[in-house]
Structures are given as C-alpha cells and as structure tokens.
Amino acid sequence: MLNNIGLPGLLLIAVVVLVLFGRGKISSLMGEVGKGITAFKKGVDDSKKEIEDETVEAAVDVTPVEEKDKA
C-alpha cells in the first residue's frame, strides 16, 4: 500500500501537515528532533569510547619474563 504513494502523495501529506500544525509548531518540533539526534550520537560516541578504554585497561601483558638467576 505504501509502495505507490509517489511524489504527489508525499507533497499532499506535507501540505496537510503544514496546514494542521502550522509552520511554527513544525519548526520547533524539527528543532527538538535535531537535538535528540545530536544527543543520541553523542551517547553512542561516549559509549564507544568507554568500551575502548575498558578494553585497553583489561589488556594483559603476556610477554614472558626472563629469569636472570637461572644461570
């Protein structure tokens, strides 16, 4: 059903939404959506950095230790 909306249908929907809600309401709504996307991206980046930091801290040095007293 949604596969055949096309450009005229999308334009009609956009005009109806604009008439119902008004330009100011849509503008403020899009601003809030933008802030939400920015906060989400920041949260994802922070969690990636935290995971990388934990991985580095958990890394164990497996280099064999030379024993100097066995000669």
Residue pairs with C-beta under 8 A, 6 or more apart in sequence:
5 13
17 26
18 26
21 29
